Amino acid sequence: MGYLQKLEVPVYTPRTGDRVRLLIQYQGTWRALLWCLLDRSGNLYIRIPRQRIQEVREGRFIKRAGDTKTTIKYAEGIALTSPSDLQNPKISFHETGTTKMGRQYLQRKPLSQLTAQEQLGIIAFEHPKAFDIVSEIRPRDICWNYRISEDQPLVGSLFVAPHNKVQLVRTPGASNQVTAMLQFTESGAVGNVTLQIALYHGPQGPWPPMTYFVSWSNP
């Protein structure tokens, strides 16, 4: 008989315009992994909050029907070198259905038209020691005492759904999964939506040389 990990899921209720940071502890310090913000126009922003970013790369791949795994080839992709690319790299899911990642544009269903839960993307994090140390905890910070595994890199999954269509995601084969729900209220153009963020141990092996965010277009 297999063991089913018990998940206790905290639910947060940020308002539109609130910048929510996700923090984890590493060697006695808090590290900021990402922040997210939903504005009143219905645009959702995800960013890796690093003060110094030395390299940004982007690439595309075709995921064929029936593929159940996502493979990231670290050495591939095109380096973005302009100051604007390095200064404020973020992923934005626009109310129109356009997703902007670096200089790439993808199309998916607008958040305001969601009738079921959808996955926004997967994040393969580099080692926590590469992330900035947080000197002050803010009111909208989510602080997780996540147990880092030095030989299993950290992976994140993001899902979005209307409040009444949320389904708790248990990642197949994942260990040490923790999950948080962000129920955005006063969500303006998109109505009331919930962002589900899950962290878990990835496959055993080396950590990625940088943080990778993978998203896709709707067929």
URKA-V433264 format. One record per residue. N is the residue number from 0. RES is the residue in one letter. SS is DSSP state (h for helix, s for strand, l for the rest). NEAR is the number of other C-alpha atoms within 8 Angstrom. D_CENTER is the distance of its C-alpha to the mean C-alpha in whole Angstrom. Layout:
N&RES&SS&NEAR&D_CENTER  N&RES&SS&NEAR&D_CENTER
This chain:
0&M&l&2&32  1&G&l&3&28  2&Y&l&4&27  3&L&l&4&24  4&Q&l&6&22  5&K&l&4&22  6&L&l&7&19  7&E&l&6&19  8&V&l&8&17  9&P&s&7&17  10&V&s&8&17  11&Y&s&8&16  12&T&l&8&18  13&P&l&11&17  14&R&s&9&18  15&T&l&13&18  16&G&l&8&18  17&D&l&9&16  18&R&l&9&14  19&V&s&11&12  20&R&s&12&11  21&L&s&12&10  22&L&s&13&13  23&I&s&12&14  24&Q&s&12&18  25&Y&s&10&19  26&Q&l&4&23  27&G&l&5&23  28&T&s&8&21  29&W&s&11&18  30&R&s&13&15  31&A&s&15&12  32&L&s&12&9  33&L&s&11&7  34&W&s&13&9  35&C&s&11&8  36&L&s&12&12  37&L&s&14&13  38&D&l&11&17  39&R&l&11&20  40&S&l&8&20  41&G&l&14&17  42&N&l&11&15  43&L&s&11&11  44&Y&s&11&10  45&I&s&11&7  46&R&s&10&8  47&I&l&10&9  48&P&l&9&12  49&R&l&7&15  50&Q&l&5&18  51&R&l&5&19  52&I&l&8&18  53&Q&l&5&20  54&E&l&8&19  55&V&s&11&17  56&R&s&8&17  57&E&s&12&16  58&G&l&7&18  59&R&l&5&18  60&F&l&4&19  61&I&l&4&21  62&K&l&6&19  63&R&l&5&23  64&A&l&4&23  65&G&l&4&23  66&D&l&7&21  67&T&l&4&19  68&K&l&4&17  69&T&l&6&15  70&T&l&4&17  71&I&l&4&16  72&K&l&5&19  73&Y&l&7&18  74&A&l&4&22  75&E&l&6&21  76&G&l&9&20  77&I&s&7&21  78&A&s&8&21  79&L&s&10&21  80&T&l&8&23  81&S&l&6&24  82&P&h&6&24  83&S&h&7&21  84&D&h&11&19  85&L&h&13&19  86&Q&h&8&19  87&N&l&6&16  88&P&l&11&14  89&K&s&10&11  90&I&s&11&9  91&S&s&11&11  92&F&s&11&12  93&H&l&13&16  94&E&l&13&18  95&T&l&5&20  96&G&l&11&18  97&T&s&12&17  98&T&s&12&14  99&K&s&12&14  100&M&s&10&13  101&G&l&9&15  102&R&l&6&18  103&Q&s&7&17  104&Y&s&8&18  105&L&s&9&17  106&Q&s&10&18  107&R&l&10&17  108&K&l&8&18  109&P&l&11&18  110&L&h&10&16  111&S&h&9&20  112&Q&h&7&21  113&L&l&10&19  114&T&l&7&21  115&A&l&8&19  116&Q&l&12&15  117&E&s&7&13  118&Q&s&8&10  119&L&s&10&8  120&G&s&11&7  121&I&s&11&6  122&I&s&11&6  123&A&s&12&9  124&F&l&14&10  125&E&s&12&13  126&H&l&10&15  127&P&h&9&15  128&K&h&6&18  129&A&h&6&17  130&F&l&10&15  131&D&l&10&17  132&I&s&8&19  133&V&l&9&19  134&S&l&5&22  135&E&l&4&22  136&I&l&6&20  137&R&l&5&19  138&P&l&4&20  139&R&l&9&17  140&D&s&10&15  141&I&s&8&14  142&C&s&8&15  143&W&s&8&15  144&N&l&6&18  145&Y&l&7&16  146&R&l&5&18  147&I&l&6&17  148&S&s&7&19  149&E&l&5&21  150&D&l&8&21  151&Q&s&12&18  152&P&s&18&15  153&L&s&13&12  154&V&s&12&9  155&G&s&12&6  156&S&s&12&6  157&L&s&12&5  158&F&s&12&9  159&V&s&13&11  160&A&s&15&15  161&P&s&14&18  162&H&h&9&19  163&N&h&5&22  164&K&h&9&20  165&V&l&11&17  166&Q&l&5&17  167&L&l&4&16  168&V&l&5&14  169&R&l&6&16  170&T&l&6&14  171&P&l&4&18  172&G&l&4&19  173&A&l&10&16  174&S&s&8&18  175&N&s&8&17  176&Q&s&12&14  177&V&s&11&13  178&T&s&12&12  179&A&s&11&12  180&M&s&12&12  181&L&s&11&12  182&Q&s&13&15  183&F&s&14&16  184&T&s&10&20  185&E&l&9&22  186&S&l&15&19  187&G&h&10&22  188&A&h&9&22  189&V&h&12&19  190&G&l&9&21  191&N&l&11&19  192&V&s&13&16  193&T&s&13&13  194&L&s&12&10  195&Q&s&11&9  196&I&s&11&7  197&A&s&12&8  198&L&s&11&9  199&Y&s&12&12  200&H&s&13&15  201&G&s&10&15  202&P&s&6&18  203&Q&s&7&21  204&G&l&7&21  205&P&l&7&20  206&W&l&10&17  207&P&s&11&16  208&P&l&6&17  209&M&l&6&14  210&T&l&9&11  211&Y&s&7&10  212&F&s&8&7  213&V&s&7&9  214&S&l&7&10  215&W&l&9&13  216&S&l&7&16  217&N&l&6&18  218&P&l&2&21
